[in-house]
Amino acid sequence: MHELTICEALLERIASERDTRHFARVQRIRLEIGRLSCLDPDTLRYAFGIISRETFLEHAVLDIDQPPGRAVCLDCGAEVEITSRQDDCPACKGGRLKTVGGDGMRFVEMEVV
């Protein structure tokens, strides 16, 4: 479960920020996880619940936005929305798509007190 490793890295990053900015706790964290990424948002939330126990993150709300996958068709040049890496181009039905978005994770913001 690489979601647990990601949550541990997230905890370390926020702890480092806490040392610098001196806040008491985190109320909300917002992440963006593309629909084409290999991360499962529900598993990530579960892992976050585990690693945040008895820390300054314990009661933080984890919001996850899931932008759609985006690709450029190498056959017709259209930029299209896709739901799977195996999708064909909805414009020309070509099968040569290059992913250009919706496949990563991004830390968007956090609310602290």
N, C-alpha and C positions, 0 to 999 in steps of 0.2 A: 504494500500500500504506500505509494509514493506521496499520497496526500498528507500522510503523517510527517514525512520529511519536509514537505513544503511548509506545513504549519509550524514545525520547529524552526525553520529558517525565518518565517514570518515573526515568530516570537522573538528571536534574536535581533532581527532588524528593528522591531518596535522597542525592545528593551534598550538598544543602543540609542535610539531617538529619545527615549525617556531619560536616559543619563544626561543627554545634551540639553533637553528642554525642561526637565524637572516637572513633569506632570504626574499626578497621583494615579490615575487609571484611565482606561480607554472605554468610552461608551459605545462607539460604533466604528466598524472597519468596513470599507467598501472596496471590493475587488471586481475586476473584470476578467472573466474566464471565457474565452471564445468557445463556441459550440464545436469547433473542430479540434480543440485541444484534447489531450489525453486525460484530462482531469474531470472527475465526477463531482459536481457541486455538493451533492448530499453526503458523499464520503468525506469531502473536505470539511463540511460543517461538523460532521461527527468527529473527525480528527481534531478540529479546532476546539471542540468541547473537551476533549481529553487533555490536550496540552495546556489549555487555559485554566484548568482547575488549580485553585489555590495560588493564582498569580494575579497581577494587576489587570489581566485580561478576562478574568473569570466571568463577569457579567456582560461583557461586550457583545453587541449584536453584530453578526457577520452578514453583510449584504453582498450578494453576488449577482452582478449583471452578466448576461450571456449574449454578447453580440453574435450575429449570424456569421457563417463562413462567407468569405468573398474570394472570388477567383477571376482570373483573366483567361479567356478562351484563346488558345494559341492558333485556332483555326479561323475564327471570325473577328477576334480582337475585342469582343464584348466583355465588359466587367459585369459579373453576375453573382447573385447570392446562391450559395449551395448549402445543403444540409449534411453532406457526406463527401469525403475525398473521392468516392467512386462515382459521384454524379456526372452526368453528361451536361454539356452546355444547354441551357434551356432555350437559347436563341437559335442555335444551328444544329443542335444534337451531336456536336463533335465531342470526342472523348478526351481531348488534350487540354486539360485545365491546369493552370498554375495558381496555387493558393497564394493570395495576397493579404488575407486578413481573417480574423476570427479563429486563429489557431494558437493563441498565446494567453498568458496571464499577466495582468497589470495591477499593481497596487494603486488605487485611485485616490483614496482619502481616508482620514480617521478623525473622529471627534474625541477630544480628551478633556479631562477636568483635573 
